[in-house]
């Protein structure tokens, strides 16, 4: 089996950087194009709790723009040796957008962390990896970034 396109969803936490060696090794092995995806969470549900809609839109735009800058820095720092790279930032639910991206871009293989950010984020938003695992139509590799020996 050959994987021409590898998707690497990131949350830009330190957990993401720990998974990079797995992504680059697989990409080298299969001469794959790497797609790095950051999903900025959609905050539309706050409009139902009396947060003004323009405030939510401004905040979402700020998160997206900050994500774009962070993604460019992340790619430059960890993937400067890799030529065939694509960066994408989308808004929405992380699990749903990962699956959408897989389908839209004809991704062959998915590599992602079992854990990203911790604490309240995980309690509120649930496990993205678990949701994606149940819905993905392609092979995937899950890496627990907190168990990697350095």
Beta strands, then each sheet from edge to edge (+ up, - down):
strand 1: 5-10
strand 2: 33-40
strand 3: 85-91
strand 4: 109-113
strand 5: 139-143
sheet 1: 3+ 2+ 1+ 4+ 5+
end
